[in-house]
Every structure is written in C-alpha cells, then in structure tokens.
Amino acid sequence: MQQKIGKRLFFFPSPLQGHLTPMFQLANMLQSKGFSISIIHTQFNAPNPANHSDFTFHAIPDGLSENEASLADVIALTATLNVKCVEPLRECLSQMSSDASEEPIACLITDAVWHFSQAVADSLNIPRIVLRTSNVSAFLALSALPSLKEKGYLSIQDMEAPLPELPPLKVKDIPRTSTRDPDTLYDLLSRMSQEIKISSGLIFNSFEELEDRALAIARQEFRVPIFPLGPFHKSAPASSSSLLTPDQSCISWLNTQAPRSVLYVSFGSIAAIDQAQFLEVAWGLVNSKQPFLWVVRPGLVRGSEADLYPNEIIETVTSRGHIVKWAPQQEVLAHPAVGGFWTQWMELNLGKCM
C-alpha cells in the first residue's frame, strides 16, 4: 500500500463527461502516489461518490436555474458557472483549509475552463494547477480562436488557406463550436488563457514523444511549468466516472466480431445533430458494409426521437450493427474487434484515441 504523503489535493472538474473522466483518472494517479484526494463539484451533473470510495466529495451550490441547467449550449453554461461558483468555491476552500483535523492542502487542480478559480485560489494562498483535458494541439487551436477572429481568419472563404500561427493547420481546421453568443466563447477562451499564464502549472493528458512540437509552442506561449503526464488511462486504476449508465451488451456483441472489423461511432455526451444529419450518418453506416457499434444517446438528435430509424436501417442493424444509448467507452476502444473510431472533434483527447 502506498505510504501517505500527508497532503491533500483538491480537484475541481467541469461537469461535462469528457472533462470528468480525465480529471478522475488524474486524481487516481496522484492518489496512488500517496496524496489524499478531495473532489469539489457542482450540483449540476454531480459525479457519483459511490464510484470513488477513497475520495471525499464536496458539492457546492451552483445557483443554476432550470433553464440554465442545460447542455444545449455548453459555452453559455460554462460562462454562467464561472460567475455563480465564485463564492461557493471560496467558502468551500476556506472552510477546508482552516479545518485543523484535515491534512494541509497541497494545491487546487481545476479544469482549464474554470478561469475564475485562479483569483479564488490566490485569495486563499493556495497554488492552482490547471488540467486541460484535450490534447495539446487542440488546446492551442482553441486558445488561438480570439486572436484568429481579430485577424479575420474566421471570415476567410478559402478553406485551404494556411494558418501561420498554427502550422500545419489551415482555415478549414479552425475549431467551430455551436453557441448562441459567439462573443461569450471568445471571452471565455481569452480569460482561460490569461489565468493559465499566472497559474502554478499546466497538466496535459499527452506526452513529449507524441506532441513535442505543440508542447514547445505551449511552453513558449504560457510560460508556466507544463506537465505532459499522459496517457492517463495507462497509469490510472480502472474506475467509473460515467454520468450515463453504460450498456454492457455491446461488449458481448463485440466478442462475436472479427478482429479490427468494427467501426465504433460515438459523438460524445453533449453534441447534437438534426434529423437529416442523423439519417446521413445512418445511411453511411449501412452503405459502408462494415460492422458498426453506434452510440445514440438521448438528446443526440434535436427534436423528436420517435421513429428515428427507417425500416431498412433497422434490418441492417439486426444483421451487421449494434446500437446502444451509452457505451463503456474505454473498454470498447480497447477491444480487439474495434478497428476504427468515428467521433466529433471535441471528443478527441489522448485517452480516447489510445
């Protein structure tokens, strides 16, 4: 058993599935090094403490109204939480740091999107280290969005035009995020970058051999210690941080398929498409003539989800495909039957791709 260090780490994850999973993987890694782990979380999309019995959990009120507590616009949701969680986070950390019965706080590790947490940590003299849950290259592209907008790249019609700031990317590679208010996105990204630059360090779920060039750019741009500690899933003990219940039937189905023959399709926990896009994906899978495992979670298709599948698709699924509402993704990606992964760009982080 790992000897205790006598220090406590506080983690504050974003309440989105793709952010929770790597945060909990990192927490498991650091617990194995002897740290005690405390998780601060919003009431919205709260993790299940029963899945992590060795951690302590502290829920803070997020003050979200019924309309605000929605994944329909994650940019608006994140911006709202950055305002409403300031005092609750301060009160929680202040109480924990003054509790003589608790181990001293070594530092606060927060998701990069919680830009407000830097000022809170500074006010309590607690070092803040940032975890960016995407790969380094995606992080640099997102961080550059406000600057690219100011320089007019977002309005360029030539999709093949190069981006000198982000070689070898082109205009067509600029990440696009659906939100009601694009200015909120640019403000969020600007604040995120500004606060990272005065943090105590930045952690990535990546490693030097994979992204040496991007890491060099990040070190020059942000001027804080950078720790590429990935891939997390190779070092973290197995545990569940899923907000949805995975359908294990897909593993039994994969066991019947040939090695590297199955296309796994999942667009994550927040992406939404319309009916026409859904049918385009469906017919693409049918016409591919390949076995496929497709995650069609509730809320994936905007509007009514009744009668989504034409009869021809249903017939194909029964013979060649398998559809579930949610899958145990790490287990699926590690399965020998899976030969390809179709997802959306915000889902691409190291833990998924490896």
Long-range contacts (C-beta under 8 A, 24 or more apart in sequence): 2-31, 2-32, 2-33, 2-34, 3-34, 4-34, 4-36, 5-33, 5-34, 5-35, 5-36, 5-106, 6-103, 6-104, 7-35, 7-36, 7-103, 7-104, 7-105, 7-106, 8-35, 8-36, 8-37, 8-38, 8-96, 8-102, 8-103, 8-104, 8-105, 8-106, 9-35, 9-36, 9-37, 9-38, 9-105, 9-106, 9-107, 9-108, 9-109, 10-38, 10-39, 10-40, 10-93, 10-96, 10-105, 10-107, 10-108, 10-109, 10-126, 11-37, 11-38, 11-39, 11-40, 11-108, 11-109, 11-110, 12-39, 12-40, 12-41, 12-89, 12-108, 12-109, 12-110, 12-111, 12-114, 12-117, 13-39, 13-41, 13-47, 13-110, 13-111, 14-78, 14-111, 14-113, 14-114, 14-133, 15-41, 15-42, 15-44, 15-45, 15-46, 15-81, 16-45, 16-71, 16-74, 16-269, 16-270, 17-241, 17-242, 17-243, 17-244, 17-268, 17-269, 17-270, 18-133, 18-268, 18-269, 18-270, 18-346, 18-347, 18-349, 19-111, 19-113, 19-133, 20-45, 20-47, 20-241, 20-243, 21-241, 21-242, 21-351, 22-131, 22-133, 22-205, 22-232, 22-349, 22-351, 23-109, 23-111, 23-131, 23-133, 23-241, 24-52, 24-236, 24-239, 24-241, 25-205, 25-232, 25-233, 25-235, 25-236, 25-351, 26-109, 26-131, 26-203, 26-205, 26-229, 26-232, 26-236, 27-52, 27-55, 28-236, 28-237, 28-239, 29-229, 29-232, 29-235, 29-236, 31-55, 32-235, 32-237, 35-106, 36-103, 38-96, 40-89, 40-92, 40-93, 42-81, 42-85, 44-69, 44-77, 44-81, 45-243, 47-241, 47-243, 48-240, 51-239, 51-240, 51-241, 52-239, 52-241, 58-92, 58-96, 60-85, 60-88, 60-89, 60-91, 60-92, 61-88, 62-88, 63-88, 71-269, 71-270, 71-299, 72-272, 73-178, 73-179, 73-180, 74-179, 74-270, 75-177, 75-179, 75-181, 75-184, 75-185, 75-188, 76-179, 76-180, 76-181, 76-184, 78-113, 78-188, 79-184, 79-187, 79-188, 81-114, 82-113, 82-114, 82-115, 82-116, 82-188, 82-191, 83-116, 85-114, 85-116, 86-116, 86-119, 86-120, 89-116, 89-117, 89-120, 90-120, 90-123, 90-124, 93-120, 93-121, 93-124, 93-126, 94-124, 97-124, 97-126, 107-200, 109-203, 112-139, 112-192, 112-196, 112-202, 113-188, 113-192, 115-188, 115-191, 115-192, 115-194, 115-195, 116-195, 117-195, 118-195, 118-198, 118-199, 119-195, 127-200, 128-199, 128-200, 129-199, 129-200, 129-201, 129-202, 129-203, 130-195, 130-196, 130-199, 130-201, 130-202, 130-203, 131-202, 131-203, 131-205, 132-202, 132-203, 132-204, 133-205, 133-349, 134-205, 134-346, 134-348, 134-349, 135-204, 135-205, 135-206, 135-211, 135-214, 135-348, 135-349, 135-350, 135-353, 136-204, 136-206, 136-211, 136-214, 136-215, 136-218, 136-228, 137-211, 137-214, 138-175, 138-345, 138-348, 138-349, 139-204, 139-218, 140-166, 140-214, 140-217, 140-218, 140-221, 141-166, 141-169, 141-173, 141-174, 141-175, 142-175, 142-189, 143-189, 143-192, 143-193, 143-221, 145-174, 145-175, 145-185, 145-186, 145-189, 146-186, 146-189, 146-190, 148-174, 149-186, 175-345, 175-346, 177-346, 193-222, 196-222, 196-224, 197-222, 197-223, 197-224, 198-224, 199-224, 200-224, 200-225, 201-225, 201-226, 201-227, 202-226, 202-227, 203-227, 203-228, 203-229, 204-228, 204-229, 204-230, 205-229, 205-230, 205-231, 205-232, 205-349, 205-350, 205-351, 206-230, 206-231, 206-350, 207-231, 207-350, 210-350, 230-350, 230-351, 231-350, 231-351, 231-354, 232-350, 232-351, 233-330, 233-351, 233-354, 234-354, 238-330, 242-326, 242-328, 243-269, 244-269, 244-297, 244-325, 244-326, 245-326, 246-324, 246-326, 246-327, 246-328, 246-329, 247-324, 247-325, 247-326, 247-327, 248-328, 249-322, 249-324, 250-293, 250-322, 250-324, 250-327, 250-328, 250-332, 251-328, 251-331, 251-332, 251-335, 253-293, 253-322, 254-293, 254-332, 254-335, 254-337, 254-338, 255-337, 257-291, 257-337, 258-291, 258-337, 259-336, 259-337, 259-339, 260-336, 260-337, 260-338, 260-339, 261-290, 261-291, 261-337, 261-339, 262-290, 262-291, 262-292, 262-293, 262-335, 262-337, 262-338, 262-339, 262-340, 263-288, 263-290, 263-291, 263-292, 263-293, 263-339, 263-340, 263-341, 263-342, 264-292, 264-293, 264-327, 264-332, 264-333, 264-338, 264-340, 264-341, 264-342, 265-292, 265-293, 265-294, 265-295, 265-342, 265-343, 266-294, 266-295, 266-327, 266-329, 266-341, 266-342, 266-343, 266-347, 267-295, 267-300, 267-343, 267-344, 267-347, 268-343, 268-344, 268-346, 268-347, 269-297, 270-346, 271-300, 271-344, 271-346, 271-347, 272-299, 272-300, 272-301, 272-302, 273-300, 273-301, 273-302, 274-301, 274-302, 274-303, 275-301, 275-302, 275-303, 275-308, 278-308, 279-310, 282-309, 282-310, 282-313, 283-313, 285-316, 285-321, 286-312, 286-313, 286-316, 289-320, 290-320, 291-320, 291-321, 291-337, 292-320, 292-321, 292-322, 293-321, 293-322, 293-323, 293-324, 293-327, 293-332, 293-338, 294-321, 294-322, 294-323, 294-324, 295-323, 295-324, 295-325, 295-326, 295-327, 296-323, 296-324, 296-325, 297-325, 297-326, 298-325
